């Protein structure tokens, strides 16, 4: 095959030729709004970047850019588009072909990229062997999406060759485009008129009649079809977003036409293919297309709609459709449908394994989608495993272990945080394989992972499996283990109630008495450890009845902490408490810390380095602390930064409030923590205990909630200072007035009028002083003339 450089010197430079303008009905847009993640850059069209390729470019710079894009690992849709754009600008055929091959391995190449590539390929095609390669590439391009301009280019290329030699390509093109492009059929008839052999004419006629539904169609039907297609194209072009009513309305209109079943189904295929050309990433549209092709042609018939369609390059069988869309944009719903169709078409387990592994490799960047497909695949393996076949059972267990290990390897602790894979495996061991010992071992593995043992719903699921599939032999042991693990958690009373209820239902008098004794001792122990802890619902008596009549929206929120706070006896020690053995840069202080700032609304993956980079310009940073939840070690989105100087902290509040870190605007304030209270579900009761222990007669102070980012202590000091100045001014004015009043009384006795006048004159000044109290960061800056 001749190189691009050789051919470019011989004639026209087809690479830099202006591309055929792609109409709006074949542009790539994403209006699907689907639940799974996708490449947002897939909607970007590169037509504009292809048009400006006539400008001269630095070849070396473009070559370096091409190599850099090619070397990017885990490339996305935009990277492949940029790779093709750069290759076309370079005008080197070898790089163009590399870009197309890379793009084709990732996803379906858009029709306008194929059209550009085929024009380039045709220029360098000279020998018969090269013509065969060109034909193969044309066939591959026609399998992407419905695009009549791409088909028109291929038809013009075929018209330069003998009809009989390329009869297969002609028949497939007419099968896809014969309804809309009647001119293609006329071109074939012109070529057929030049054929002299009778056998060849009969072969062409028979092939076209079989594959092209409009080959022998009368003129009236063709006009009715053409009118419907033209109207549909206009409606589709004017729609900015896809809507199912558009397809459904025109499908109903197609049903009203006096056409054969083949023509109606082919017309439905054209409607859906036209919509997919405009909305290729709309998973709902693909699922509607698959559902239409799955429905029977007759109300009680078994033959499906797709069997009445003559397939060309654009396949419309359900399994072939799902393979097409999975190369474009996989979603969770499409993956469900994919496995369902493979099972309906009775693919062998080996074929299913191969297809699932290929799809899993493609969706590795999407954790949630990967986990869902793995669960569907495991469910498929469970359905096709003979429980009495030891080899199949061992293969099933190996599959579960392989899936769990693979997810852990790919995503670490973030993979399947609900342990759905292991829970499914445990239930299969209990319910399908009748092996409670293995199921219990899997539950032990689940509870060995950090944070899982404090989730009450996991213990309840474990107990339910023991009750349902193991005759409740180990339920009491499981529930006691749960009570030990769930100590100091708000859901512990649920386990206590289940334990008592289970013993009352399945136990005897001795076991019920033992359960009652254990629960009483357990609750007393919890009350001793945490005296302010609310009692369980089964110990509250009539309170449960009152709560049942309360409206849910009026219930006050109950905040509970899983972290054990210091015991109440340490609240008022006789001597100063000893310092903690573990030294920390951050100490809890009930007062405002003027050299420390508080930051909130941080993004989930924020690090200390991010905060240091953002605030080190305001002054020397002593320490940075990110705050995590003690129960599951998840980041709370807040942090503290301690500066060497208080002035630096104030600069950080002024300059750092409202800046973006990780795409989120943060809020910054001087650290002003509320007073630390005793442990308990009720803050007010804890405060009262503190006050009582201290012998304080005052009403306990309510827990403060930081609702303003203004450094309140500085504001109060400023307000006090100004108020003192005003009092001094008032005293000076009062003494002056008293002297004036004395003179006035001796002269004319109008003391009352003067006194009232002075009081009235002072009122605006007092209201002005009150108005200076700042209510926002802007007021705070104005107060200090910042």
DAMO-V337187 format. One record per residue. N is the residue number from 1. PSI is psi as a letter, one per 30 degrees, with the letter a starting at -180 (* if undefined). Layout:
# DAMO-V337187
N_PSI / N_PSI
This chain:
# DAMO-V337187
1_k / 2_k / 3_l / 4_e / 5_e / 6_e / 7_e / 8_e / 9_f / 10_f / 11_b / 12_k / 13_j / 14_f / 15_e / 16_g / 17_k / 18_k / 19_l / 20_k / 21_k / 22_k / 23_l / 24_f / 25_g / 26_g / 27_l / 28_j / 29_l / 30_j / 31_g / 32_e / 33_h / 34_l / 35_f / 36_l / 37_l / 38_l / 39_j / 40_f / 41_f / 42_f / 43_f / 44_k / 45_k / 46_g / 47_e / 48_e / 49_f / 50_e / 51_e / 52_g / 53_f / 54_f / 55_l / 56_k / 57_l / 58_j / 59_e / 60_e / 61_e / 62_e / 63_e / 64_e / 65_e / 66_e / 67_e / 68_e / 69_e / 70_e / 71_f / 72_k / 73_l / 74_h / 75_l / 76_a / 77_e / 78_e / 79_e / 80_e / 81_e / 82_e / 83_e / 84_e / 85_e / 86_e / 87_e / 88_e / 89_e / 90_f / 91_h / 92_j / 93_e / 94_e / 95_e / 96_e / 97_e / 98_e / 99_e / 100_e / 101_e / 102_e / 103_e / 104_e / 105_f / 106_e / 107_a / 108_k / 109_k / 110_l / 111_e / 112_f / 113_e / 114_e / 115_e / 116_e / 117_e / 118_e / 119_e / 120_e / 121_e / 122_e / 123_e / 124_g / 125_k / 126_e / 127_l / 128_e / 129_e / 130_e / 131_e / 132_e / 133_e / 134_e / 135_e / 136_e / 137_e / 138_e / 139_e / 140_e / 141_e / 142_f / 143_f / 144_d / 145_l / 146_j / 147_j / 148_f / 149_e / 150_e / 151_e / 152_e / 153_e / 154_e / 155_e / 156_e / 157_e / 158_f / 159_f / 160_f / 161_l / 162_k / 163_e / 164_e / 165_f / 166_h / 167_e / 168_e / 169_e / 170_e / 171_e / 172_e / 173_e / 174_f / 175_e / 176_e / 177_g / 178_f / 179_e / 180_e / 181_i / 182_f / 183_f / 184_e / 185_e / 186_e / 187_e / 188_e / 189_e / 190_e / 191_e / 192_e / 193_f / 194_f / 195_k / 196_f / 197_k / 198_e / 199_e / 200_e / 201_e / 202_e / 203_e / 204_e / 205_e / 206_e / 207_e / 208_e / 209_e / 210_e / 211_e / 212_j / 213_f / 214_g / 215_e / 216_g / 217_k / 218_l / 219_e / 220_e / 221_e / 222_e / 223_e / 224_e / 225_e / 226_e / 227_e / 228_e / 229_e / 230_e / 231_e / 232_e / 233_e / 234_e / 235_e / 236_e / 237_e / 238_f / 239_k / 240_f / 241_l / 242_k / 243_k / 244_f / 245_f / 246_e / 247_e / 248_e / 249_e / 250_f / 251_e / 252_e / 253_e / 254_e / 255_f / 256_f / 257_l / 258_i / 259_l / 260_l / 261_e / 262_e / 263_e / 264_e / 265_e / 266_e / 267_e / 268_e / 269_e / 270_e / 271_e / 272_e / 273_e / 274_e / 275_e / 276_e / 277_f / 278_e / 279_i / 280_f / 281_g / 282_j / 283_e / 284_e / 285_e / 286_e / 287_e / 288_e / 289_e / 290_e / 291_e / 292_e / 293_f / 294_f / 295_k / 296_k / 297_e / 298_l / 299_e / 300_g / 301_l / 302_f / 303_k / 304_l / 305_e / 306_f / 307_f / 308_f / 309_k / 310_j / 311_k / 312_b / 313_f / 314_j / 315_k / 316_g / 317_k / 318_e / 319_e / 320_e / 321_e / 322_e / 323_e / 324_e / 325_e / 326_f / 327_f / 328_e / 329_j / 330_k / 331_l / 332_e / 333_e / 334_e / 335_e / 336_e / 337_e / 338_e / 339_e / 340_e / 341_e / 342_e / 343_e / 344_e / 345_g / 346_h / 347_k / 348_l / 349_e / 350_e / 351_e / 352_e / 353_e / 354_e / 355_e / 356_e / 357_e / 358_e / 359_e / 360_e / 361_e / 362_e / 363_g / 364_e / 365_f / 366_j / 367_e / 368_e / 369_e / 370_e / 371_e / 372_e / 373_e / 374_e / 375_e / 376_e / 377_e / 378_e / 379_e / 380_e / 381_e / 382_e / 383_f / 384_g / 385_k / 386_j / 387_f / 388_f / 389_j / 390_e / 391_e / 392_e / 393_e / 394_e / 395_e / 396_e / 397_e / 398_e / 399_e / 400_e / 401_e / 402_e / 403_e / 404_e / 405_e / 406_e / 407_e / 408_e / 409_e / 410_e / 411_f / 412_b / 413_f / 414_f / 415_k / 416_i / 417_f / 418_f / 419_h / 420_e / 421_e / 422_e / 423_e / 424_e / 425_e / 426_e / 427_e / 428_e / 429_e / 430_e / 431_e / 432_e / 433_f / 434_h / 435_i / 436_f / 437_e / 438_e / 439_e / 440_e / 441_e / 442_e / 443_e / 444_e / 445_e / 446_e / 447_f / 448_f / 449_k / 450_k / 451_f / 452_f / 453_f / 454_g / 455_j / 456_e / 457_f / 458_e / 459_e / 460_e / 461_e / 462_e / 463_e / 464_e / 465_e / 466_e / 467_e / 468_e / 469_f / 470_g / 471_g / 472_g / 473_e / 474_g / 475_e / 476_e / 477_e / 478_e / 479_e / 480_e / 481_e / 482_e / 483_e / 484_e / 485_e / 486_g / 487_k / 488_g / 489_l / 490_f / 491_g / 492_f / 493_f / 494_e / 495_e / 496_e / 497_e / 498_e / 499_e / 500_e / 501_e / 502_e / 503_e / 504_e / 505_e / 506_f / 507_l / 508_a / 509_e / 510_e / 511_e / 512_e / 513_e / 514_e / 515_e / 516_e / 517_e / 518_e / 519_e / 520_e / 521_e / 522_e / 523_e / 524_e / 525_e / 526_e / 527_e / 528_e / 529_e / 530_i / 531_f / 532_g / 533_k / 534_k / 535_l / 536_l / 537_e / 538_f / 539_f / 540_f / 541_b / 542_f / 543_e / 544_e / 545_e / 546_e / 547_f / 548_f / 549_f / 550_k / 551_k / 552_e / 553_f / 554_f / 555_k / 556_k / 557_k / 558_j / 559_k / 560_k / 561_k / 562_f / 563_k / 564_k / 565_l / 566_k / 567_l / 568_f / 569_f / 570_g / 571_e / 572_i / 573_l / 574_f / 575_l / 576_k / 577_k / 578_l / 579_l / 580_k / 581_e / 582_j / 583_k / 584_k / 585_f / 586_k / 587_k / 588_k / 589_k / 590_f / 591_l / 592_k / 593_j / 594_f / 595_g / 596_k / 597_l / 598_k / 599_k / 600_l / 601_h / 602_k / 603_l / 604_e / 605_g / 606_k / 607_l / 608_e / 609_e / 610_e / 611_e / 612_e / 613_e / 614_f / 615_f / 616_f / 617_f / 618_f / 619_a / 620_k / 621_k / 622_e / 623_l / 624_k / 625_k / 626_k / 627_k / 628_l / 629_k / 630_f / 631_e / 632_g / 633_h / 634_k / 635_k / 636_f / 637_g / 638_l / 639_l / 640_k / 641_k / 642_k / 643_l / 644_e / 645_k / 646_e / 647_e / 648_e / 649_e / 650_e / 651_e / 652_e / 653_e / 654_e / 655_f / 656_f / 657_k / 658_f / 659_l / 660_k / 661_j / 662_g / 663_g / 664_k / 665_k / 666_l / 667_k / 668_k / 669_l / 670_k / 671_k / 672_i / 673_l / 674_l / 675_k / 676_k / 677_l / 678_l / 679_k / 680_l / 681_f / 682_j / 683_e / 684_e / 685_e / 686_e / 687_e / 688_e / 689_e / 690_e / 691_e / 692_e / 693_e / 694_f / 695_g / 696_k / 697_f / 698_l / 699_k / 700_k / 701_k / 702_l / 703_k / 704_k / 705_k / 706_j / 707_f / 708_k / 709_g / 710_k / 711_j / 712_e / 713_e / 714_e / 715_e / 716_e / 717_e / 718_e / 719_e / 720_e / 721_e / 722_e / 723_e / 724_e / 725_e / 726_e / 727_e / 728_e / 729_e / 730_e / 731_e / 732_e / 733_e / 734_e / 735_e / 736_e / 737_e / 738_e / 739_e / 740_e / 741_e / 742_e / 743_e / 744_e / 745_e / 746_f / 747_e / 748_f / 749_g / 750_h / 751_e / 752_e / 753_e / 754_e / 755_e / 756_e / 757_e / 758_e / 759_e / 760_e / 761_f / 762_f / 763_e / 764_e / 765_e / 766_e / 767_e / 768_e / 769_e / 770_e / 771_f / 772_f / 773_k / 774_k / 775_g / 776_l / 777_e / 778_e / 779_e / 780_e / 781_e / 782_e / 783_e / 784_g / 785_h / 786_*
